[in-house]
Amino acid sequence: MAYGWYCYKDMVAFTGMVVVESINVGLNILFKAATRKGMSSYVFIVYSYLLATLLLLPSSLFFHRSATLPPFSFSLFCKICLLGIIGSLTEIFGYAGVDYSSPTLASALSNLTPAFTFILAIIFSMEKLVLRSSSSQAKIVGTIVSISGAFAMTLYEGPPIVLTLSPSKSLHWPHSLLQSNWSIGGLLLAAENLLVPVWFIIQANIMKEYPVDLVVVFLYSLCTTVMCAAVALVAEPNSSAWRLKADISLVAIVYSGLFESFISTVIQTWALRLKGPVYVSLFKPLSIAIAAAMGVMFLGDTLHLGSVVGAIIISIGFYGVMWGKAKEEMMEGSGVGSLDQSSTQTTALLQHHISESCRKNTLLNDG
């Protein structure tokens, strides 16, 4: 009986989180493959959000059909629109970054979110910095190490260390162009992960004012769809770019709107309740190895030394920040030391970084 419970809590949870990271990386792999076939990243975002919005509409109506909803104000609508703007920029920067670089770089730089959250928490006085505290020291060092690793991974490509398993068109580009695209992609992905904690702060404020999850999620998704569509119509005026074909592009859109959001969300929610947020977040660096392996196998990407070195440095910094937050939570639970309310709020923001994109994090709250 005890052995069966151990398998349920540990082995099944471990397997589930590996599946989650594989699913998350799979979306970037499919997206990258679809863009190589000519699909526009703007069109992909619009169709993915449109599908999610259509799925959320009946869900919000069904689950809140008999509930008395709180009053909806114009200021709340403006906040949701602002959330939509931040979410739109996050999605555009993120997918454009993958298009310019690779899923491996995207997976590595996603681990910058805790470091950026910690920096923003200090700037907005959400967290007090105690230099003599080992947890604060760990977060400071981890933040510096993570950002250093991001610079190394973005600016230094290095020699190839793995032979490609399939031909890739990008291998025929001039090296200077490859390095330029890689750096642009890295900057876009860094901007995405800087916007994620900003999005969390705004979302937390909205949920305090209007704690009706599905309604907020639906309105956010609707606003983001409209905003991304407006940008896409300017960026992609050619009507042929909007025509969907029964190829990898359609698979990527359906995967993003259905498979990715649903299965990944359910497993993450289950693991979050069973093992806690720190356990779930510990699997984030695993996505780097998964992305590198899948990129080589399915996209014909070449793995370079700079990617490996930078990913290792970012992962070390990531674990440093998360160790600092975990120690603060332990101190709070045991009553040792004093954590103010703002530090607790920052911990809550860090817990949410386990999801790759803002929309998936929002759906996680409803799962």
C-alpha positions in Angstrom: 0.0 0.0 0.0 2.8 2.4 0.9 4.7 1.5 -2.2 1.6 2.1 -4.4 1.2 5.5 -2.7 4.9 6.3 -3.4 4.4 5.5 -7.1 1.3 7.7 -7.3 2.9 10.7 -5.6 6.4 10.5 -7.0 6.7 8.3 -10.1 3.4 9.4 -11.7 4.0 13.0 -10.8 7.5 12.9 -12.3 6.3 11.2 -15.5 3.4 13.7 -15.8 5.7 16.7 -15.5 8.1 15.3 -18.2 5.0 14.9 -20.4 4.0 18.5 -19.7 7.5 19.9 -20.7 7.5 17.7 -23.8 4.1 19.1 -24.8 5.2 22.6 -24.2 8.3 22.1 -26.3 6.3 20.3 -28.9 4.3 23.4 -29.6 7.4 25.4 -30.4 8.7 22.6 -32.6 5.4 22.5 -34.5 5.3 26.3 -34.8 8.9 26.3 -36.1 8.1 23.6 -38.6 5.0 25.5 -39.7 6.8 28.8 -40.3 9.4 27.0 -42.4 6.4 25.9 -44.6 5.5 29.6 -44.9 2.9 30.1 -42.2 2.9 33.6 -40.6 3.5 33.9 -36.9 0.8 36.6 -36.7 -1.8 34.4 -38.4 -0.9 31.5 -36.1 -1.4 33.6 -33.0 -4.8 35.0 -34.2 -6.2 31.6 -35.1 -4.9 30.0 -31.9 -6.5 32.7 -29.7 -9.7 32.6 -31.8 -10.0 28.9 -31.2 -9.4 29.3 -27.5 -12.0 32.1 -27.3 -14.6 30.0 -29.0 -14.0 27.2 -26.5 -14.1 29.6 -23.5 -17.4 31.2 -24.5 -19.6 28.1 -23.8 -17.5 27.2 -20.8 -17.9 30.6 -19.1 -21.7 30.6 -19.8 -22.1 27.0 -18.5 -20.1 27.3 -15.2 -21.5 30.7 -14.3 -25.1 30.3 -15.6 -26.6 30.3 -12.1 -24.1 32.5 -10.3 -24.7 36.1 -9.4 -21.8 38.0 -11.0 -20.3 41.1 -9.4 -20.8 44.4 -11.2 -18.6 45.0 -14.2 -17.1 48.5 -14.4 -15.5 50.5 -17.3 -12.2 50.7 -15.3 -12.2 46.9 -15.1 -12.8 46.7 -18.9 -9.8 49.0 -19.4 -7.6 46.8 -17.2 -8.6 43.7 -19.1 -7.8 45.6 -22.4 -4.4 46.5 -20.9 -3.9 42.8 -20.0 -4.8 42.0 -23.6 -2.2 44.4 -24.9 0.5 43.0 -22.7 -0.5 39.4 -23.6 -0.5 40.3 -27.3 3.0 41.7 -27.1 4.1 38.7 -25.2 2.8 36.3 -27.8 4.1 38.3 -30.7 7.6 38.6 -29.2 7.6 35.0 -28.1 6.7 33.4 -31.4 8.7 35.9 -33.5 11.7 35.0 -31.2 11.2 31.3 -31.9 10.9 32.0 -35.6 14.2 33.9 -35.7 16.1 31.5 -33.4 15.1 28.1 -32.2 12.8 26.2 -29.7 16.0 25.5 -27.6 16.7 29.1 -27.1 13.1 29.8 -26.2 13.1 27.0 -23.6 16.3 28.3 -22.1 15.3 31.9 -21.9 11.9 31.0 -20.4 13.8 30.3 -17.2 14.6 34.0 -16.9 11.0 34.7 -15.7 11.8 34.2 -12.0 14.8 36.5 -12.2 12.8 39.2 -14.0 9.9 38.8 -11.5 12.4 39.3 -8.6 13.8 42.5 -10.3 10.3 43.9 -10.9 9.2 43.1 -7.3 12.2 45.1 -6.0 11.4 48.0 -8.4 7.7 48.2 -7.4 8.4 47.7 -3.7 6.6 44.3 -3.7 9.6 42.7 -2.0 12.1 44.0 0.5 15.7 43.1 0.0 17.5 41.8 3.1 21.1 41.5 2.1 22.1 39.5 5.2 19.4 36.9 4.4 20.7 33.8 2.6 17.5 33.6 0.7 17.9 37.1 -0.6 21.5 36.4 -1.4 20.5 33.3 -3.4 17.9 35.3 -5.4 20.4 38.1 -6.2 23.1 35.7 -7.3 20.7 33.5 -9.2 19.3 36.6 -11.0 22.8 37.8 -12.0 23.8 34.3 -13.1 20.5 33.8 -15.1 20.9 37.1 -17.0 24.6 36.4 -17.6 23.7 33.0 -19.1 21.1 34.7 -21.3 23.7 37.1 -22.6 26.1 34.2 -23.3 23.5 32.1 -25.1 22.2 35.0 -27.2 25.5 36.6 -28.2 27.8 33.6 -28.4 26.9 30.8 -30.8 30.1 28.8 -30.7 31.1 25.8 -32.8 28.6 23.0 -33.6 28.8 20.0 -31.3 26.0 17.8 -32.7 25.6 16.8 -36.3 22.1 17.5 -37.8 20.0 14.4 -38.5 18.1 15.9 -41.3 18.8 18.6 -43.9 17.9 22.2 -42.8 17.5 25.2 -45.1 18.9 27.4 -42.5 22.3 25.7 -42.8 22.7 27.3 -46.2 22.3 30.8 -44.9 25.4 33.0 -44.5 26.9 32.7 -41.0 26.6 36.4 -40.3 22.9 36.3 -41.1 22.4 33.3 -38.8 24.1 35.1 -35.9 22.1 38.2 -36.6 18.8 36.3 -36.6 19.8 34.4 -33.5 20.6 37.6 -31.6 17.3 39.2 -32.7 15.4 36.1 -31.6 17.2 36.1 -28.2 16.3 39.7 -27.6 12.6 39.1 -28.6 12.4 36.1 -26.3 14.0 38.0 -23.4 11.4 40.8 -23.9 8.7 38.1 -23.8 9.9 36.8 -20.5 10.2 40.4 -19.1 6.6 41.0 -20.0 5.3 37.8 -18.3 5.7 39.0 -14.7 4.2 42.4 -15.7 1.2 40.4 -17.0 1.0 38.5 -13.8 0.9 41.7 -11.7 -1.9 43.2 -13.8 -3.8 39.9 -13.7 -3.5 39.6 -10.0 -5.0 43.0 -9.6 -7.9 42.2 -11.9 -8.7 39.0 -10.1 -8.9 40.8 -6.8 -11.4 43.2 -8.2 -13.4 40.7 -10.2 -12.8 37.1 -9.0 -14.7 35.3 -11.7 -12.0 33.3 -13.5 -13.7 32.1 -16.6 -15.3 35.4 -17.4 -12.0 37.2 -17.1 -10.2 34.6 -19.1 -12.8 34.8 -21.9 -12.7 38.6 -22.0 -8.9 38.6 -22.0 -8.8 36.0 -24.8 -11.3 38.0 -26.8 -9.4 41.2 -26.4 -6.1 39.6 -27.3 -7.7 38.0 -30.4 -9.0 41.4 -31.6 -5.7 43.1 -30.9 -3.5 40.5 -32.5 -5.9 40.4 -35.5 -5.5 44.2 -35.9 -1.7 43.8 -35.9 -1.8 40.8 -38.2 -4.0 42.6 -40.8 -1.3 45.3 -41.0 1.7 42.9 -40.9 0.1 40.3 -43.2 -2.1 42.1 -45.7 -1.9 39.3 -48.2 -5.1 37.3 -48.1 -3.3 34.1 -49.1 -1.4 34.1 -45.7 -4.8 33.6 -43.9 -5.8 30.5 -45.9 -5.5 27.4 -43.8 -4.4 24.2 -45.5 -4.5 20.6 -44.3 -0.8 20.6 -43.4 1.6 21.2 -40.5 0.1 24.7 -40.0 -3.3 23.4 -39.2 -1.9 20.8 -36.9 0.1 23.5 -35.0 -3.0 25.7 -34.6 -5.2 22.8 -33.4 -2.4 21.6 -31.1 -2.0 25.1 -29.6 -5.8 25.7 -29.1 -6.8 22.2 -27.9 -4.1 19.7 -27.0 -1.6 22.0 -25.5 -3.9 24.0 -23.4 -6.1 21.2 -22.2 -3.8 18.2 -21.5 -0.8 20.3 -20.2 -3.2 22.4 -18.0 -4.8 19.4 -16.4 -1.5 17.6 -15.6 0.1 20.8 -14.3 -2.9 21.5 -12.1 -2.9 18.0 -10.7 0.8 18.1 -10.0 0.5 21.6 -8.5 -2.1 20.4 -6.0 -0.3 17.1 -5.3 3.4 18.2 -5.0 3.3 22.0 -4.8 4.6 24.9 -7.0 8.3 24.5 -6.3 8.3 20.8 -7.4 6.5 21.8 -10.7 8.9 24.7 -11.4 11.9 22.4 -11.0 11.1 20.8 -14.3 11.4 23.9 -16.3 15.2 23.5 -17.2 14.3 20.0 -18.5 12.6 21.6 -21.4 16.0 22.8 -22.6 17.3 19.3 -23.1 13.9 18.2 -24.7 13.9 21.1 -27.1 17.5 20.5 -28.1 16.9 16.8 -28.8 13.6 17.4 -30.6 15.1 20.3 -32.6 17.9 18.1 -33.9 15.6 15.2 -34.7 12.7 16.9 -36.3 14.0 20.3 -37.5 17.5 19.4 -38.4 18.9 22.1 -36.1 22.5 22.2 -35.2 23.4 22.3 -31.5 26.1 24.8 -30.8 28.5 25.1 -27.8 27.1 28.6 -26.9 23.6 27.1 -26.5 24.8 24.4 -24.1 27.0 26.7 -22.0 24.3 29.4 -21.8 21.6 26.9 -20.9 23.6 25.4 -18.1 24.3 28.9 -16.7 20.7 29.9 -16.9 19.6 26.7 -15.2 22.0 27.3 -12.3 20.7 30.8 -11.9 17.1 29.5 -12.1 17.6 27.0 -9.3 19.3 29.7 -7.2 16.3 32.0 -7.4 13.8 29.1 -6.8 15.9 27.9 -3.8 15.7 31.4 -2.3 12.0 31.5 -2.7 11.6 27.9 -1.4 13.6 28.8 1.7 11.4 31.9 2.3 8.3 29.7 2.1 9.8 27.3 4.6 10.6 30.1 7.0 7.1 31.5 6.7 5.6 28.1 7.3 7.8 27.5 10.4 7.4 31.0 11.7 11.1 31.8 11.6 11.9 35.3 10.4 9.4 37.7 9.0 8.0 37.8 5.5 5.8 40.8 4.7 2.6 40.5 2.6 4.4 41.9 -0.4 7.0 39.1 -0.4 4.2 36.6 -0.2 2.6 38.2 -3.3 5.9 37.9 -5.1 6.1 34.3 -4.2 2.7 33.8 -5.7 3.8 35.5 -8.9 6.9 33.2 -9.1 4.7 30.2 -8.7 2.8 31.1 -11.9 5.9 31.1 -14.1 5.6 27.3 -14.7 3.5 27.9 -17.8 5.1 28.9 -21.2 2.7 31.6 -22.2 0.2 34.0 -20.6 -2.8 32.3 -22.0 -1.8 28.9 -20.7 -1.1 30.4 -17.3 -4.6 31.9 -17.3 -6.2 28.6 -18.2 -4.2 26.9 -15.5 -6.0 29.0 -12.9 -9.3 27.6 -14.2 -8.2 24.0 -14.6 
